[in-house]
Amino acid sequence: MSKVKVPKAVLDGLKAVRQSGLTNMLDRPVVAELAEEFGFEEAARWVRSNRKRFARGLFHGFAAREEG
């Protein structure tokens, strides 16, 4: 299965949360909360509204979507 395509801002937020080491990435509500605290509002909104895609991305990876 291919990686889940997300906007670059979302990918940046997910990477920041993962690199912080402050939560297990499987804890979706905390991932969203931390993304928001770190200033990645778009990532926080995406995580909250894309439950299935977020879970799939954790296991198959995320990739930045081509813009435009």
C-alpha positions in Angstrom: 0.0 0.0 0.0 1.3 3.5 -0.8 2.0 6.3 1.5 -0.8 8.6 2.6 -0.5 12.0 0.8 -0.9 15.0 3.0 -0.2 18.8 2.5 3.4 19.7 3.4 2.2 21.7 6.4 0.5 18.6 7.8 3.6 16.5 7.2 5.8 19.1 8.9 3.5 19.0 12.0 3.5 15.2 12.2 7.3 15.2 11.9 7.6 17.8 14.7 5.4 15.8 17.0 7.2 12.5 16.3 10.6 14.1 16.8 9.6 15.7 20.1 9.1 12.2 21.6 6.4 13.5 23.9 3.8 11.0 22.9 3.2 7.7 21.2 2.0 8.5 17.7 -0.8 6.0 18.1 -2.4 8.4 20.7 -4.2 10.5 18.0 -5.8 13.1 20.4 -2.5 13.9 22.0 -0.8 14.1 18.6 -3.4 16.7 17.5 -3.0 18.6 20.8 0.8 18.7 20.5 0.7 19.7 16.8 -1.6 22.6 17.8 0.7 23.6 20.7 3.7 23.6 18.4 1.9 26.0 16.0 0.9 23.4 13.4 -2.9 24.2 13.4 -3.4 22.7 9.9 -1.8 19.4 11.1 -4.0 19.4 14.2 -7.2 19.9 12.2 -6.1 17.2 9.7 -5.4 14.6 12.4 -8.7 15.3 14.1 -10.7 15.0 10.9 -8.9 12.2 9.1 -8.9 9.3 11.7 -8.6 6.4 9.2 -6.1 8.1 6.9 -4.0 9.0 10.0 -4.0 5.4 11.2 -3.1 4.1 7.7 -0.3 6.7 7.4 1.2 5.6 10.7 1.7 2.1 9.3 2.4 2.9 5.6 4.0 6.3 5.9 3.1 9.9 5.0 4.3 11.8 1.9 3.9 15.5 1.0 1.2 16.0 -1.6 2.1 17.9 -4.7 0.5 21.4 -4.5 -1.1 23.1 -7.4 
